[in-house]
Amino acid sequence: MKSVKNRVDEVNEDTLTYKYTIIEGEALGDKLQSIAIEVKFEAKPDGGSNNKVTSKYYTKGDFQLLEEEIKDGKEKSLTIHKIVETYLLENPNAYA
């Protein structure tokens, strides 16, 4: 992917949620108008956290997404999250 344009909709430190919308770029292709994403972090009892992501797809016209297309998008998103997680774990001063 060469470019993606996101709009930050909400950052809530109390609920540990982050909401943003993909509004432009290759991720949308010619079938999607936007993708709204909510990320929620939940503390684990033994330390660390779980990350829950909910995505809502807004299509152009009457187009219907196939389950396979949604699964592909989730896999790409998970890959990006894992890359970021690895970087942050290896560079804790980057976010301190």
C-alpha positions as CSV (number, residue, x, y, z in Angstrom):
1,M,0.0,0.0,0.0
2,K,1.5,3.3,-1.0
3,S,-0.8,5.7,1.0
4,V,-3.7,5.9,3.4
5,K,-5.4,8.9,4.8
6,N,-7.0,8.6,8.2
7,R,-9.2,10.9,10.2
8,V,-8.9,10.7,14.0
9,D,-12.4,10.7,15.4
10,E,-11.8,10.1,19.1
11,V,-9.0,9.4,21.6
12,N,-10.4,8.5,25.0
13,E,-7.8,7.9,27.7
14,D,-10.5,7.0,30.3
15,T,-11.9,4.1,28.3
16,L,-8.6,3.4,26.5
17,T,-10.3,3.6,23.1
18,Y,-9.1,5.1,19.8
19,K,-11.5,5.7,16.9
20,Y,-10.4,6.6,13.4
21,T,-11.7,6.5,9.9
22,I,-9.9,5.6,6.7
23,I,-11.1,8.2,4.3
24,E,-8.7,7.9,1.3
25,G,-6.1,5.6,-0.2
26,E,-5.6,2.2,-1.7
27,A,-7.2,0.4,1.3
28,L,-10.6,1.6,0.1
29,G,-10.2,0.5,-3.6
30,D,-13.1,1.5,-5.8
31,K,-15.8,-0.2,-3.7
32,L,-15.5,1.5,-0.3
33,Q,-16.3,5.0,0.7
34,S,-14.6,4.7,4.1
35,I,-13.8,2.3,7.0
36,A,-14.5,3.3,10.6
37,I,-12.2,1.6,13.1
38,E,-12.5,1.4,16.9
39,V,-9.5,0.1,18.9
40,K,-10.0,-0.7,22.6
41,F,-7.3,-1.8,25.0
42,E,-8.1,-3.9,28.0
43,A,-5.7,-4.5,30.9
44,K,-4.8,-8.2,31.5
45,P,-4.6,-9.3,35.2
46,D,-1.0,-10.6,34.7
47,G,0.2,-7.4,33.0
48,G,0.0,-6.3,29.4
49,S,-3.2,-5.8,27.5
50,N,-5.6,-7.2,25.0
51,N,-6.5,-5.2,21.9
52,K,-10.0,-5.4,20.4
53,V,-10.6,-3.9,17.0
54,T,-14.0,-3.3,15.4
55,S,-14.3,-2.2,11.8
56,K,-17.4,-0.8,10.0
57,Y,-17.2,-0.8,6.2
58,Y,-19.1,1.9,4.2
59,T,-19.5,0.9,0.6
60,K,-20.2,2.9,-2.5
61,G,-23.7,2.3,-3.8
62,D,-25.2,-1.1,-3.4
63,F,-21.9,-3.0,-3.4
64,Q,-21.8,-5.9,-0.8
65,L,-18.5,-7.0,0.7
66,L,-17.7,-10.7,0.6
67,E,-16.6,-12.4,3.9
68,E,-13.3,-13.2,2.1
69,E,-12.6,-9.5,1.5
70,I,-13.3,-8.6,5.1
71,K,-11.0,-11.4,6.3
72,D,-8.2,-10.1,4.0
73,G,-8.6,-6.6,5.4
74,K,-8.4,-7.9,9.0
75,E,-5.2,-9.9,8.2
76,K,-3.5,-6.8,6.7
77,S,-4.6,-4.7,9.7
78,L,-3.3,-7.4,12.2
79,T,0.1,-7.4,10.3
80,I,0.4,-3.7,10.7
81,H,-0.4,-3.9,14.5
82,K,2.2,-6.6,15.0
83,I,4.9,-4.5,13.2
84,V,4.1,-1.5,15.4
85,E,4.0,-3.7,18.6
86,T,7.4,-5.2,17.8
87,Y,8.9,-1.8,17.1
88,L,7.5,-0.4,20.4
89,L,8.7,-3.3,22.4
90,E,12.2,-3.0,21.0
91,N,12.2,0.8,21.4
92,P,10.4,1.6,24.6
93,N,11.8,5.2,24.6
94,A,10.0,5.9,21.4
95,Y,6.7,6.3,23.3
96,A,7.8,7.2,26.8
